[in-house]
Amino acid sequence: MTTKHTHGPNFGRRVDGCPRCAELAAGAEPVRWNLNRRQRDALDDARREEIRAHNCRTAGCGPVCTFGDW
């Protein structure tokens, strides 16, 4: 979920006073809709690699690792 815009369609332009526009200006990732298969696969591959690279000892996980549960 992301913060909702408080204005109508603005086609990429930011609006002063809109909380979502402020998040985007601060560097938040834009929402991606309708990814093609290659884009979905690339995201999945990056996620798998991130999980493989996770080390509970160096991350200080407890008895049950919750890495990636966000």
Beta strands, then each sheet from edge to edge (+ up, - down):
end
